[in-house]
Each structure stands twice: as C-alpha cells, then as structure tokens.
Amino acid sequence: MRLNKGRIQKDGKSERIFPQDKFCLAEFRAFRLIKMKIFLIGFMGSGKTYWGRKLGEKLGLPFFDLDEQIESSEGKPLTQIFAEEGEEYFRLVEKDT
C-alpha cells in the first residue's frame, strides 16, 4: 500500500480517499482508524470495559461491550444467564455475537 497526494495505491490500483485537493496526514490516520477494529481481551474484572471506553473516547471510535450486547439480545443480565443456562450456553452465545 502506498500513499500519493490523497490517493491510496494497492496492487496497482489507485483509489481517492479524500475529497480535498491537498492530502492531510491526520485525515489519513483517521481514515485508517475508522477501518480498524480493536479487540480487548483479558480476565473478568481486568478493566476491558473501562479501558475500551477510554480508548474509544480518545480515538473517536465507537465502543461495543460484548457482555452488554449479549445482555441486550438475551434480555437478562449475565448473572441470570449463567445461573439459568450455564457457562456453556453463555460461551456459545458469546461466540455467535
């Protein structure tokens, strides 16, 4: 991949990435971040949600908490899911979310 005056070149093809005539490095960085996904992994209670929110705010990216997504789709809190359905069920739902 190569940059040249607001165009990105990959595999011999050129694609305009900014409508402006002048290329701006900050805009390119933002363009790359928009397409990038960041996953935080770690043990329960290690701060993934806290730091994920902070990172999203700092980079101006949306933050999605997988546990919150599961609670929303299942219509009940994780503690209830674990109590009623068990960890195996939760891991299957987690994998498919």
Residue pairs with C-beta under 8 A, 6 or more apart in sequence:
1 8
1 9
1 10
2 8
2 9
2 10
3 9
3 23
3 28
4 14
5 22
5 23
6 16
6 17
6 18
6 20
6 21
6 22
6 23
7 14
7 15
7 16
7 17
8 14
8 15
8 17
9 15
17 28
17 31
18 24
18 27
18 28
18 31
20 27
30 60
33 59
33 60
33 61
34 61
38 55
38 61
40 48
40 51
40 52
40 55
41 48
42 48
49 65
49 67
52 63
52 65
53 63
55 61
55 63
56 62
56 63
57 63
66 94
66 97
67 78
69 97
70 78
70 81
70 90
70 93
70 94
70 97
71 77
71 78
71 81
73 93
73 97
74 81
74 93
76 84
78 90
81 89
81 90
81 93
82 90
